[in-house]
Amino acid sequence: MKNAFFFILIIVLLFFIAPLLIAGYFGFVPVLSSIMGADKPKDLGIKVTTQNYKEGLKKLGMKVETKKTLPGSAMQKHTGSHMVDAVFTQEEITAMSKRRRPDFPFFNPQIKINPDNSFEVSTIFKIDAAITYLTRMGISQEKIDSAFSTMNLPKMNFPLYLKSTGSITNNEINTRIQSLQVGRFSVPHAMVAKYNSIFDTVLTEVMKQDMNSNIISLTINDGKVYVKGAYPDIEIFVK
C-alpha cells in the first residue's frame, strides 16, 4: 500500500515528462532553477511524526528491519504473509513513504488526501536512484541509457506534483490523473488523458513485480485510505 502511490510517479516519468523537459525552467540548470523556484517540491502542508510512522506499521501489522547487505544484489526482502483490513490517514501514509530503501527514487514525499476523494503527491524525483531502481527491476543499463539519450532527459533531480483519483481492485490499478506538474510546468491535460489507460496497465505490472502483497481493494473515502489484502509479516531493506 505504501508504495502504490509512488509507482504512479515513476511511470509518469516515462509516459508524460521526458518529451517536455526544458533546461532551467524544469529544474535542470541548478542556478536558474533555484531562481525560478523549480528545484523545490510543492508544499502540501502535510506534517508527520515518528508516531505516525509507528501507527501506520501497526495497522499494516508489518515489522520493518534494515541490514547493511542482503544476498545477491537485493535491496529488499519480504517474509511471511497476513491479512490486513485497515484505514490509514494521510500522515501515516506519508510517514511510511518517507522511510524507504536507498534506491527508492522519490525523496521527502508528501501525500495529501482531499475531501473529494482525490489525492495529491509532491516529491523530488532522484534520477540516480531511479536508474538503480529500474536496473534492479530487470531493465538493462543499456536500455536506460538509450532512453535518456533518445528523450534528451538530463540526469538530474527534479520536483514532481501529481493530483489524481484512483483505486486498486484485485491488484488492478485504475487512476484518473487530473493534474501533473514538472517543476512549474503543467503537462497538458490532453497528453495525460491520452495515455492514462496505457499508464494504468503498465503501472499494474510494475506494482506486481515490486510489491510482495495481494491487494484485494484500496480505496479513498472521507479523507482516508481503506485497504484490504495480504501483506508481508516482515520487510527487510538495505540501508
Sequence and secondary structure as in RCSB ss.txt:
>XXXX:A:sequence
MKNAFFFILIIVLLFFIAPLLIAGYFGFVPVLSSIMGADKPKDLGIKVTTQNYKEGLKKLGMKVETKKTLPGSAM
QKHTGSHMVDAVFTQEEITAMSKRRRPDFPFFNPQIKINPDNSFEVSTIFKIDAAITYLTRMGISQEKIDSAFST
MNLPKMNFPLYLKSTGSITNNEINTRIQSLQVGRFSVPHAMVAKYNSIFDTVLTEVMKQDMNSNIISLTINDGKV
YVKGAYPDIEIFVK
>XXXX:A:secstr
 TTHHHHHHHHHIIIIIGGG  TTTTS SHHHHHHHTTTS         HHHHHHHHHHHT EEEEES  STT S
EEEE  EEEEEEE HHHHHHHHHS  TT SEEEEEEEE TTS EEEEEEE HHHHHHHHHHTT  HHHHHHHHHH
TT  SS EEEEEEEEEEEETTEEEEEEEEEEETTEE  HHHHHHHHHHHHHHHHHHHHHH   EEEEEEEETTEE
EEEEEE SEEEEE 
